Amino acid sequence: MRQKVRCILVNYRSPWEMLQRCLDSLQPQTSEEASTGPAVTLVDNASGDGVLDEVRRHFPAVRIVELEANMGFAAAVNLGLETAMEPFVLLLNTDAVLAPGALELMTAALQSAPEDVAGIAPKMLSSAHAGIIDAVGTVTPRNGAPFNRGIGQCDLGQYDSADEVAGVCFGAALLKRELFSPGKVGPLYEGYFLYFEDSDWCMRAMSMGYRFLTEPAAVVYHVHSGVTRLESLPFKYRLIELNTLKMVVRNFESPLRAAEIVASRCARLVARTLIRRRFIRANLSTLAAFSLALPRLLGERRRLKARRTASDRAVFALAADEDAFFDTVGYLPHRQLESLAATYHRLLAQTGDPEHGKKLAALYRLQQQPPGTVPTRETERLFAGQPDCVRKLLADCCRQAAD
């Protein structure tokens, strides 16, 4: 049977044990239809560490594209796409592992979705922190700083209804291959070396009238920044700041909003340099690189605008009531009551269950109490039957307040 999915992995010095777990999870799954598993292309960004020999030895069916230099994530994916003939493409990070049946569920969801659906986001759970969400789709708010939807929250089923999202995290996402062709959404923008390639592509897709859906029954376990966390903080900081500016200029519909965001973020870079004296070299490098790239970005903006058929209103509407609860420096979920409140607020809105309302009210009362306040017995009773993730977070919050 002809394979329906081509999985593209981009590798740069991933530990062999991590890469092996990822590739193992792509092996044939249980149903007859999925018995062949996906075709796999691994694009190696000049790792030079011998790991490709292990891939050839243990996974001979994997097609390897070996690059002579580190070209970055977007360029590597685009090269990987050239090997794909299958109708669907699974973009997967090497620090991700598919739960059994996940790919089959995502494929079924995309096959049955309306024609204007570009891709499917699974439920990504943290491999390092039990019960914590890493992403169920992505969010791009009006301030231009994208983040993973639900990140840092305890998974209590608040995102378990399949719904529409503003984008998908390319750490694990199933997409229609044809949309990467120049006449459609197009390939990934190679002006990003790393970070925000997915947000840029998804904003382009939505500006052309495409949509993204979730399939939360499909679970993927992910070590957040499992490989890139080894890079220096100034390196990552510079790329995030620079790519945010690039994405806003290229993709935001309103020129006034784009100008306001650029002015605000550039002013913050200057303030960090002159006043706070932090990341001085990275700030100056970001400002210089952005200034040099601006004429090209404005040209790209005009070309993208000519292809636009939909406004950004839907993108920003899908960001409503969403927030990130994750420390991207320490790679830890925020241990704060606001995270639990957001979780129960969403559960209450979805179900109308008064028990969720009682828990939410108790959390609001705790937030209003002086630091060090011990939860009442009634509050402890309310949360006694909740998952370990919730009870640990609640205990941590009160302990931190007491300290």
C-alpha positions as CSV (number, residue, x, y, z in Angstrom):
1,M,0.0,0.0,0.0
2,R,1.3,3.4,-0.9
3,Q,2.4,5.4,2.1
4,K,0.4,8.5,2.9
5,V,2.8,10.3,5.2
6,R,6.4,11.4,4.9
7,C,8.0,12.3,8.2
8,I,10.8,14.9,8.0
9,L,13.3,15.1,10.9
10,V,15.9,17.8,11.1
11,N,18.9,16.7,13.1
12,Y,21.8,18.7,14.6
13,R,23.8,16.8,17.2
14,S,20.9,15.1,18.8
15,P,22.1,12.5,21.3
16,W,21.7,9.0,19.8
17,E,19.4,7.8,22.6
18,M,17.0,10.7,22.0
19,L,17.1,10.2,18.2
20,Q,16.6,6.4,18.6
21,R,13.5,6.9,20.8
22,C,12.0,9.3,18.2
23,L,12.7,6.9,15.3
24,D,11.4,3.9,17.2
25,S,8.1,5.8,17.7
26,L,7.7,6.1,14.0
27,Q,7.8,2.3,13.4
28,P,4.7,0.6,12.1
29,Q,1.7,1.1,14.4
30,T,-1.1,-1.3,15.2
31,S,-3.8,-1.0,12.6
32,E,-3.6,-2.7,9.2
33,E,-3.9,0.6,7.4
34,A,-1.0,2.1,9.3
35,S,1.1,-1.1,9.2
36,T,3.7,0.3,6.8
37,G,4.5,3.3,9.0
38,P,5.5,6.6,7.5
39,A,8.3,7.1,5.1
40,V,11.1,9.0,7.0
41,T,13.6,11.6,5.8
42,L,16.3,12.7,8.2
43,V,18.1,15.9,7.2
44,D,21.3,16.3,9.1
45,N,22.7,19.8,9.5
46,A,26.4,18.7,9.4
47,S,26.4,17.2,12.9
48,G,29.7,15.6,12.3
49,D,29.3,13.3,15.4
50,G,28.9,9.9,13.8
51,V,25.2,9.5,14.7
52,L,24.3,9.0,11.1
53,D,26.2,5.7,11.1
54,E,23.9,4.5,14.0
55,V,20.8,5.6,12.0
56,R,22.0,3.6,8.9
57,R,22.7,0.6,11.1
58,H,19.5,0.5,13.1
59,F,17.0,2.2,10.7
60,P,18.1,1.4,7.1
61,A,14.8,2.5,5.6
62,V,15.4,6.1,6.7
63,R,16.4,8.4,3.8
64,I,19.3,10.5,4.9
65,V,20.0,14.0,3.5
66,E,23.5,14.9,4.7
67,L,24.4,18.6,4.5
68,E,27.9,20.0,4.4
69,A,27.0,22.9,6.7
70,N,24.4,23.8,9.3
71,M,21.8,25.6,7.2
72,G,19.3,26.0,9.9
73,F,15.9,24.5,10.5
74,A,13.8,26.1,7.7
75,A,16.3,25.4,4.9
76,A,16.7,21.8,6.1
77,V,13.0,21.2,6.1
78,N,12.7,22.6,2.6
79,L,15.3,20.2,1.4
80,G,13.6,17.4,3.2
81,L,10.3,18.3,1.4
82,E,12.0,17.8,-1.9
83,T,12.1,14.0,-1.1
84,A,8.4,13.9,-0.3
85,M,5.8,12.5,-2.7
86,E,3.2,11.5,-0.1
87,P,0.1,13.7,0.4
88,F,0.8,14.4,4.0
89,V,4.0,15.6,5.8
90,L,4.7,15.0,9.5
91,L,7.2,17.6,10.8
92,L,8.7,16.1,14.0
93,N,11.5,17.2,16.2
94,T,14.1,14.6,17.2
95,D,13.3,15.3,20.9
96,A,9.7,14.2,20.3
97,V,8.1,10.7,20.7
98,L,4.8,9.7,19.2
99,A,2.4,7.7,21.5
100,P,1.0,4.5,19.9
101,G,-1.7,5.4,17.4
102,A,-0.9,9.1,17.3
103,L,0.0,9.3,13.7
104,E,-3.0,7.3,12.6
105,L,-5.3,9.6,14.5
106,M,-3.7,12.7,13.0
107,T,-3.9,11.3,9.5
108,A,-7.6,10.3,9.9
109,A,-8.3,13.8,11.2
110,L,-6.6,15.5,8.3
111,Q,-8.2,13.2,5.7
112,S,-11.7,13.9,7.1
113,A,-11.2,17.6,7.6
114,P,-12.6,20.3,5.2
115,E,-10.5,21.3,2.3
116,D,-9.4,24.6,3.9
117,V,-7.7,22.8,6.8
118,A,-3.9,23.0,6.3
119,G,-2.8,20.9,9.2
120,I,-3.4,19.1,12.5
121,A,-1.9,19.7,15.9
122,P,-1.6,16.8,18.3
123,K,-1.5,17.2,22.1
124,M,2.1,17.6,23.0
125,L,2.9,16.7,26.6
126,S,6.2,17.4,28.4
127,S,8.5,14.4,28.7
128,A,10.3,16.0,31.6
129,H,7.3,17.1,33.7
130,A,4.6,14.6,34.2
131,G,1.1,15.8,33.4
132,I,2.3,19.2,31.9
133,I,1.2,20.4,28.5
134,D,3.8,21.5,26.0
135,A,1.5,22.5,23.2
136,V,-1.9,21.9,21.7
137,G,-1.4,24.1,18.7
138,T,0.1,27.6,18.8
139,V,-1.0,31.2,19.5
140,T,0.0,34.5,18.0
141,P,-1.3,37.4,20.1
142,R,-1.5,41.0,19.0
143,N,1.9,41.8,20.6
144,G,3.6,39.6,18.0
145,A,5.2,37.1,20.4
146,P,3.9,33.6,19.5
147,F,3.8,30.8,22.1
148,N,2.6,27.2,22.5
149,R,-1.1,27.0,23.4
150,G,-1.5,25.6,26.9
151,I,2.2,25.4,27.7
152,G,3.0,24.9,31.4
153,Q,-0.6,24.0,32.4
154,C,-1.6,20.8,34.0
155,D,-3.4,18.6,31.6
156,L,-6.9,18.1,33.0
157,G,-8.6,17.7,29.6
158,Q,-9.1,21.4,29.2
159,Y,-7.9,21.1,25.6
160,D,-9.4,17.7,24.8
161,S,-12.1,19.0,22.4
162,A,-10.9,19.1,18.8
163,D,-11.0,22.8,17.9
164,E,-9.5,25.4,15.7
165,V,-6.1,27.0,16.5
166,A,-4.1,29.8,15.0
167,G,-1.2,27.5,14.1
168,V,0.7,24.3,14.8
169,C,4.0,23.7,16.5
170,F,6.4,22.2,14.0
171,G,7.9,20.1,16.8
172,A,5.0,17.8,15.9
173,A,2.4,18.6,13.2
174,L,0.8,16.9,10.2
175,L,0.4,19.1,7.2
176,K,-0.7,18.8,3.5
177,R,2.4,18.5,1.4
178,E,0.9,20.4,-1.6
179,L,0.7,23.6,0.5
180,F,4.4,23.9,0.6
181,S,4.6,24.5,-3.2
182,P,5.3,28.0,-4.4
183,G,1.8,28.4,-5.8
184,K,0.2,27.7,-2.4
185,V,1.5,28.8,1.1
186,G,5.0,28.1,-0.1
187,P,8.1,26.7,1.6
188,L,9.4,27.7,5.0
189,Y,11.0,31.1,5.1
190,E,14.7,30.6,5.2
191,G,15.4,34.1,6.7
192,Y,15.0,32.4,10.1
193,F,17.9,30.3,11.1
194,L,16.0,28.9,14.0
195,Y,12.7,29.7,15.8
196,F,9.3,31.0,14.5
197,E,9.4,29.2,11.1
198,D,6.2,27.6,12.1
199,S,4.5,30.8,13.3
200,D,5.5,32.5,10.0
201,W,4.2,29.7,7.8
202,C,0.9,29.4,9.8
203,M,0.3,33.1,9.6
204,R,0.8,33.0,5.9
205,A,-1.5,30.1,5.6
206,M,-4.3,31.8,7.6
207,S,-3.9,35.0,5.6
208,M,-4.7,32.9,2.5
209,G,-7.8,31.4,4.1
210,Y,-6.5,28.1,5.5
211,R,-7.2,26.8,9.0
212,F,-5.7,24.5,11.6
213,L,-7.4,22.0,13.8
214,T,-6.3,20.0,16.9
215,E,-6.5,16.2,17.4
216,P,-5.9,16.0,21.2
217,A,-6.4,12.2,21.2
218,A,-3.1,12.0,19.3
219,V,-0.4,12.4,22.0
220,V,3.2,13.3,21.4
221,Y,5.8,13.5,24.3
222,H,8.3,16.3,23.9
223,V,11.4,17.4,25.7
224,H,11.0,21.2,25.2
225,S,14.1,22.5,23.4
226,G,15.7,19.1,24.1
227,V,18.6,19.9,21.7
228,T,18.7,23.7,21.5
229,R,18.8,24.1,25.2
230,L,22.5,23.2,24.9
231,E,23.1,26.4,23.0
232,S,24.1,29.6,24.8
233,L,21.3,31.9,26.2
234,P,22.6,35.0,24.2
235,F,22.4,32.9,21.0
236,K,18.8,31.9,21.5
237,Y,17.8,35.3,22.9
238,R,19.2,37.0,19.7
239,L,17.4,34.7,17.4
240,I,14.1,35.0,19.2
241,E,14.2,38.8,19.3
242,L,15.3,39.1,15.7
243,N,12.9,36.6,14.3
244,T,10.0,38.2,16.2
245,L,10.7,41.5,14.4
246,K,11.0,39.8,11.1
247,M,7.8,37.9,11.5
248,V,5.8,41.0,12.5
249,V,7.1,43.0,9.5
250,R,6.5,40.2,7.0
251,N,3.1,39.0,8.2
252,F,1.1,41.4,10.3
253,E,-1.7,42.9,8.2
254,S,-1.9,46.3,9.9
255,P,1.2,48.5,9.1
256,L,0.4,50.6,12.1
257,R,0.4,47.6,14.4
258,A,3.6,46.2,12.9
259,A,5.3,49.6,13.3
260,E,4.2,49.9,16.9
261,I,5.5,46.4,17.8
262,V,8.8,47.1,16.1
263,A,9.2,50.4,17.8
264,S,8.4,49.0,21.2
265,R,10.6,45.9,20.9
266,C,13.6,48.0,19.5
267,A,13.2,50.5,22.3
268,R,13.3,47.6,24.8
269,L,16.5,46.3,23.2
270,V,18.1,49.8,23.6
271,A,16.9,50.0,27.2
272,R,18.4,46.6,28.0
273,T,21.7,47.8,26.5
274,L,22.0,51.3,28.0
275,I,20.1,50.9,31.3
276,R,20.0,47.3,32.4
277,R,23.3,46.5,30.7
278,R,22.2,43.0,29.8
279,F,22.8,41.0,26.5
280,I,24.6,44.1,25.2
281,R,26.3,42.3,22.3
282,A,23.2,40.4,21.4
283,N,21.0,43.5,21.5
284,L,23.3,45.5,19.2
285,S,23.7,42.6,16.8
286,T,19.9,42.2,16.7
287,L,19.3,45.9,15.9
288,A,22.0,45.9,13.3
289,A,20.8,42.7,11.6
290,F,17.2,43.9,11.6
291,S,18.1,47.3,10.1
292,L,20.0,45.6,7.3
293,A,17.2,43.2,6.6
294,L,14.4,45.8,6.8
295,P,14.3,46.8,3.1
296,R,14.1,43.1,2.0
297,L,11.5,42.4,4.7
298,L,9.3,45.3,3.4
299,G,9.6,43.9,-0.1
300,E,8.5,40.5,1.1
301,R,5.7,42.1,3.0
302,R,4.3,43.7,-0.2
303,R,4.5,40.4,-2.0
304,L,2.7,38.5,0.8
305,K,0.1,41.2,1.1
306,A,-0.8,40.8,-2.6
307,R,-1.7,37.1,-1.9
308,R,-3.7,37.8,1.2
309,T,-7.4,36.9,1.2
310,A,-8.2,37.0,4.9
311,S,-7.5,39.4,7.7
312,D,-5.6,38.8,11.0
313,R,-8.7,39.1,13.1
314,A,-9.1,35.3,13.2
315,V,-5.5,34.8,14.3
316,F,-5.8,37.3,17.2
317,A,-9.3,36.0,18.2
318,L,-7.9,32.5,18.7
319,A,-5.3,34.0,21.1
320,A,-8.0,35.3,23.4
321,D,-7.8,34.1,27.0
322,E,-4.6,32.2,26.3
323,D,-1.3,32.7,28.2
324,A,2.0,30.9,28.5
325,F,3.1,29.5,31.9
326,F,6.6,28.3,31.1
327,D,10.1,29.5,31.9
328,T,11.9,29.3,28.5
329,V,15.3,29.9,30.2
330,G,15.1,27.2,32.9
331,Y,12.7,25.0,30.9
332,L,10.3,24.7,33.8
333,P,6.5,25.2,34.1
334,H,5.6,28.2,36.1
335,R,4.6,27.2,39.6
336,Q,2.0,29.8,40.1
337,L,-1.7,30.0,40.9
338,E,-2.5,31.8,37.7
339,S,-1.6,28.6,35.8
340,L,-4.2,26.6,37.7
341,A,-6.7,29.4,37.5
342,A,-6.4,29.4,33.7
343,T,-6.9,25.6,33.6
344,Y,-10.1,25.6,35.7
345,H,-11.4,28.7,34.0
346,R,-11.2,26.9,30.6
347,L,-12.8,23.7,32.1
348,L,-15.6,25.7,33.6
349,A,-16.3,27.5,30.3
350,Q,-16.4,24.2,28.5
351,T,-18.4,22.1,30.9
352,G,-20.3,24.4,33.1
353,D,-19.5,22.0,36.0
354,P,-20.0,23.9,39.3
355,E,-17.2,21.9,40.8
356,H,-14.8,23.6,38.5
357,G,-16.3,26.9,39.5
358,K,-15.7,26.1,43.2
359,K,-12.1,25.3,42.6
360,L,-11.6,28.4,40.5
361,A,-13.2,30.6,43.2
362,A,-10.9,29.0,45.8
363,L,-7.8,29.8,43.7
364,Y,-9.0,33.4,43.3
365,R,-9.3,33.7,47.1
366,L,-5.8,32.3,47.6
367,Q,-4.4,34.8,45.1
368,Q,-5.9,37.6,47.2
369,Q,-4.4,36.4,50.4
370,P,-1.1,37.6,51.9
371,P,2.0,35.7,51.0
372,G,2.4,32.6,53.1
373,T,-1.3,32.0,53.6
374,V,-2.0,28.3,54.1
375,P,-4.9,26.8,52.2
376,T,-8.0,26.2,54.3
377,R,-9.3,22.7,54.9
378,E,-12.1,23.4,52.5
379,T,-9.6,24.3,49.8
380,E,-7.6,21.2,50.6
381,R,-10.7,19.1,50.4
382,L,-11.7,20.6,47.0
383,F,-8.4,19.6,45.4
384,A,-7.8,16.4,47.3
385,G,-9.0,14.2,44.4
386,Q,-7.2,16.1,41.7
387,P,-4.2,14.7,39.8
388,D,-0.7,14.8,41.3
389,C,0.3,17.7,38.9
390,V,-2.4,19.9,40.4
391,R,-1.8,19.1,44.1
392,K,2.0,19.5,43.6
393,L,1.6,22.8,41.9
394,L,-0.7,24.1,44.6
395,A,1.7,23.0,47.3
396,D,4.6,24.6,45.5
397,C,2.8,27.9,45.2
398,C,2.0,28.1,48.8
399,R,5.5,27.0,49.8
400,Q,7.0,29.7,47.6
401,A,4.7,32.3,49.1
402,A,5.7,31.3,52.6
403,D,9.4,31.5,51.7
